[in-house]
Amino acid sequence: MTLTADITETYLHFTEDGRVDPVPVSESFWSELAAGKSPGLDRGRLMSAFTFAESWAVWERHPAGEELVMLLSGAATLVLEEAGQMREVAVRTPGAYVLVPRNVWHTVRTEVPTTMLFLTPGAGTEHRPVEA
């Protein structure tokens, strides 16, 4: 089967057995995922992309593996908390990417409309609020 779609509207789940399954996206996708309503996405990796124009209100980390974060448009700064130190990585060119190490807390800052692509290991993902 050949699938042609927009990654901002249909995410892709890369399974451990080598399959790639399309995942339709709705307004409630992320809240449902956080509520445990898609346990199958905990295995393998989820490719997603979305657009935002403000800094994230949360930190996240992925104990199951590294996360690929790639800039598609706009500009952003990834902030990584490593060994108690903050490291900022600016991504300004479409196609530029950061490999966020396993289990490293990270967030994104931006002030312009920005679209990023993510390839994320889902199992055990954690979130915490960004303190003002």
VOBA-1610 file (N, C-alpha, C; in pm, whole numbers, padded with zeros to 5 digits, always signed):
BEGIN
Met+00085-00118+00000Met+00000+00000+00000Met+00089+00124+00000Thr+00055+00220-00081Thr+00124+00348-00085Thr+00035+00451-00019Leu+00091+00524+00076Leu+00016+00626+00147Leu+00078+00760+00119Thr-00003+00855+00077Thr+00042+00992+00061Thr-00044+01076+00154Ala+00019+01146+00245Ala-00055+01225+00343Ala+00035+01337+00393Asp-00022+01423+00476Asp+00049+01534+00539Asp+00083+01491+00682Ile+00210+01496+00720Ile+00254+01449+00851Ile+00194+01531+00965Thr+00144+01650+00937Thr+00078+01728+01042Thr-00067+01684+01065Glu-00119+01602+00974Glu-00257+01554+00986Glu-00268+01404+01008Thr-00167+01331+00963Thr-00163+01186+00982Thr-00022+01150+01026Tyr-00009+01116+01155Tyr+00120+01076+01207Tyr+00152+00935+01161Leu+00276+00890+01184Leu+00317+00756+01147Leu+00373+00684+01268His+00325+00562+01290His+00376+00480+01400His+00465+00373+01339Phe+00595+00379+01371Phe+00692+00281+01326Phe+00696+00171+01431Thr+00648+00052+01396Thr+00637-00056+01493Thr+00768-00132+01506Glu+00779-00208+01614Glu+00901-00284+01639Glu+00923-00394+01536Asp+00816-00439+01470Asp+00831-00546+01370Asp+00849-00491+01228Gly+00873-00360+01214Gly+00906-00303+01085Gly+00789-00243+01007Arg+00668-00252+01060Arg+00553-00191+00994Arg+00550-00041+01021Val+00480+00031+00933Val+00452+00172+00954Val+00301+00188+00939Asp+00235+00229+01047Asp+00090+00245+01047Asp+00053+00393+01055Pro-00037+00440+00967Pro-00083+00579+00977Pro-00170+00597+01102Val-00157+00713+01164Val-00234+00746+01285Val-00305+00879+01259Pro-00437+00877+01235Pro-00510+01003+01213Pro-00500+01093+01336Val-00489+01221+01313Val-00472+01318+01422Val-00600+01398+01439Ser-00641+01414+01564Ser-00756+01497+01596Ser-00712+01602+01697Glu-00801+01694+01729Glu-00772+01798+01830Glu-00739+01735+01965Ser-00797+01618+01993Ser-00781+01555+02124Ser-00669+01450+02127Phe-00592+01438+02018Phe-00491+01332+02009Phe-00397+01331+02129Trp-00334+01445+02159Trp-00231+01447+02264Trp-00291+01424+02403Ser-00408+01479+02430Ser-00469+01455+02562Ser-00511+01310+02576Glu-00562+01249+02469Glu-00598+01107+02474Glu-00474+01019+02491Leu-00366+01055+02423Leu-00242+00978+02436Leu-00191+00986+02580Ala-00191+01106+02638Ala-00146+01124+02777Ala-00235+01049+02875Ala-00361+01030+02839Ala-00456+00958+02927Ala-00448+00807+02908Gly-00355+00761+02824Gly-00337+00617+02807Gly-00435+00551+02712Lys-00499+00629+02625Lys-00600+00573+02536Lys-00541+00512+02408Ser-00409+00518+02390Ser-00344+00458+02273Ser-00221+00380+02318Pro-00241+00274+02398Pro-00126+00201+02453Pro-00036+00139+02347Gly-00088+00111+02228Gly-00005+00053+02123Gly+00106+00146+02077Leu+00089+00277+02098Leu+00191+00373+02056Leu+00310+00376+02151Asp+00300+00306+02265Asp+00413+00299+02357Asp+00527+00214+02301Arg+00495+00126+02207Arg+00597+00041+02146Arg+00634+00101+02011Gly+00760+00094+01977Gly+00805+00153+01851Gly+00828+00302+01866Arg+00812+00373+01755Arg+00833+00518+01754Arg+00722+00587+01678Leu+00688+00706+01724Leu+00585+00786+01661Leu+00650+00903+01589Met+00620+00917+01459Met+00664+01035+01384Met+00546+01131+01379Ser+00571+01253+01425Ser+00467+01354+01428Ser+00528+01487+01388Ala+00443+01581+01352Ala+00487+01717+01323Ala+00373+01810+01358Phe+00409+01922+01414Phe+00306+02022+01442Phe+00367+02160+01443Thr+00278+02258+01433Thr+00317+02398+01426Thr+00277+02466+01556Phe+00364+02550+01607Phe+00337+02627+01729Phe+00409+02760+01715Ala+00361+02862+01787Ala+00420+02996+01777Ala+00462+03049+01913Glu+00453+02963+02016Glu+00494+03002+02150Glu+00582+02892+02208Ser+00660+02930+02307Ser+00742+02831+02377Ser+00652+02729+02445Trp+00702+02607+02458Trp+00625+02501+02522Trp+00605+02532+02670Ala+00495+02489+02724Ala+00464+02507+02866Ala+00508+02387+02949Val+00568+02287+02882Val+00611+02165+02952Val+00753+02125+02911Trp+00815+02051+03000Trp+00936+01975+02972Trp+00891+01833+02945Glu+00970+01757+02869Glu+00942+01616+02852Glu+01073+01539+02847Arg+01062+01407+02874Arg+01178+01320+02856Arg+01128+01182+02817His+01217+01108+02750His+01183+00979+02693His+01284+00874+02739Pro+01249+00794+02838Pro+01342+00693+02888Pro+01364+00576+02792Ala+01280+00559+02691Ala+01292+00444+02601Ala+01392+00467+02487Gly+01446+00588+02474Gly+01543+00610+02366Gly+01556+00755+02328Glu+01645+00779+02232Glu+01667+00914+02181Glu+01547+00961+02100Glu+01528+01093+02097Glu+01423+01153+02015Glu+01488+01240+01909Leu+01443+01226+01785Leu+01484+01314+01677Leu+01389+01432+01673Val+01443+01554+01673Val+01363+01676+01661Val+01422+01753+01543Met+01340+01771+01438Met+01388+01835+01314Met+01303+01958+01282Leu+01369+02066+01248Leu+01302+02189+01208Leu+01255+02178+01063Leu+01126+02205+01041Leu+01072+02209+00905Leu+01057+02353+00857Ser+01015+02443+00948Ser+01005+02586+00914Ser+01007+02667+01042Gly+01039+02796+01030Gly+01046+02883+01146Gly+01183+02879+01210Ala+01187+02894+01341Ala+01312+02892+01417Ala+01279+02859+01561Ala+01368+02785+01625Ala+01344+02746+01764Ala+01475+02720+01835Thr+01465+02715+01967Thr+01578+02677+02050Thr+01533+02561+02138Leu+01603+02449+02128Leu+01578+02338+02219Leu+01660+02362+02344Val+01598+02341+02458Val+01666+02354+02586Val+01673+02214+02646Leu+01794+02169+02674Leu+01815+02036+02730Leu+01874+02050+02870Glu+01818+01976+02965Glu+01869+01976+03102Glu+01953+01850+03118Glu+02084+01868+03118Glu+02177+01756+03126Glu+02265+01770+03249Ala+02257+01672+03337Ala+02337+01671+03459Ala+02321+01802+03537Gly+02198+01852+03544Gly+02171+01973+03619Gly+02207+02102+03549Gln+02260+02094+03429Gln+02299+02212+03352Gln+02205+02229+03233Met+02175+02354+03198Met+02091+02383+03082Met+02180+02405+02961Arg+02144+02338+02852Arg+02215+02357+02726Arg+02113+02398+02621Glu+02141+02507+02550Glu+02051+02556+02447Glu+02109+02524+02310Val+02023+02470+02223Val+02064+02436+02087Val+01969+02505+01991Ala+02021+02602+01916Ala+01938+02676+01821Ala+01927+02598+01691Val+01805+02591+01638Val+01783+02533+01506Val+01715+02640+01422Arg+01781+02680+01316Arg+01736+02795+01238Arg+01716+02761+01089Thr+01768+02649+01044Thr+01763+02612+00903Thr+01674+02491+00884Pro+01576+02497+00793Pro+01493+02379+00769Pro+01581+02256+00739Gly+01548+02149+00805Gly+01627+02026+00792Gly+01725+02007+00906Ala+01756+02115+00980Ala+01846+02102+01095Ala+01775+02018+01202Tyr+01851+01934+01268Tyr+01790+01849+01370Tyr+01879+01834+01492Val+01814+01790+01601Val+01883+01761+01726Val+01842+01620+01766Leu+01937+01540+01810Leu+01907+01411+01871Leu+01909+01433+02021Val+01792+01428+02082Val+01781+01448+02226Val+01815+01315+02292Pro+01917+01313+02379Pro+01957+01187+02441Pro+01846+01125+02526Arg+01851+00995+02538Arg+01758+00920+02622Arg+01753+00980+02762Asn+01632+00996+02814Asn+01608+01036+02953Asn+01650+01179+02986Val+01672+01264+02885Val+01710+01404+02908Val+01584+01491+02900Trp+01561+01570+03005Trp+01449+01665+03004Trp+01476+01769+02898His+01373+01805+02820His+01389+01906+02715His+01259+01980+02692Thr+01273+02101+02640Thr+01160+02184+02603Thr+01202+02265+02481Val+01109+02340+02424Val+01137+02420+02305Val+01090+02562+02328Arg+01174+02657+02286Arg+01139+02798+02292Arg+01130+02853+02149Thr+01029+02934+02127Thr+01017+03004+01999Thr+00926+03124+02017Glu+00937+03218+01924Glu+00850+03336+01923Glu+00788+03356+01786Val+00812+03263+01694Val+00760+03273+01557Val+00689+03142+01522Pro+00598+03145+01427Pro+00536+03019+01385Pro+00645+02920+01340Thr+00645+02805+01403Thr+00749+02706+01381Thr+00686+02569+01364Thr+00733+02495+01266Thr+00688+02358+01247Thr+00808+02267+01266Met+00790+02167+01352Met+00897+02070+01379Met+00843+01929+01362Leu+00933+01840+01323Leu+00903+01698+01308Leu+00972+01625+01423Phe+00904+01525+01478Phe+00954+01449+01593Phe+00946+01300+01563Leu+01049+01228+01597Leu+01048+01081+01593Leu+01077+01037+01735Thr+00971+00990+01802Thr+00972+00976+01947Thr+00949+00833+01992Pro+01035+00783+02084Pro+01005+00656+02150Pro+00904+00684+02262Gly+00786+00626+02255Gly+00678+00666+02344Gly+00679+00608+02483Ala+00731+00489+02501Ala+00718+00419+02630Ala+00778+00501+02743Gly+00698+00527+02844Gly+00744+00593+02965Gly+00765+00742+02955Thr+00723+00804+02845Thr+00742+00949+02831Thr+00682+01021+02951Glu+00759+01118+03002Glu+00715+01195+03119Glu+00709+01344+03082His+00623+01416+03155His+00610+01561+03137His+00611+01629+03272Arg+00658+01754+03272Arg+00650+01839+03392Arg+00636+01982+03341Pro+00571+02068+03419Pro+00551+02206+03373Pro+00682+02286+03371Val+00687+02381+03279Val+00797+02478+03276Val+00766+02581+03381Glu+00860+02609+03468Glu+00840+02711+03572Glu+00870+02848+03512Ala+00785+02943+03540Ala+00802+03077+03483Ala+00921+03149+03540
//
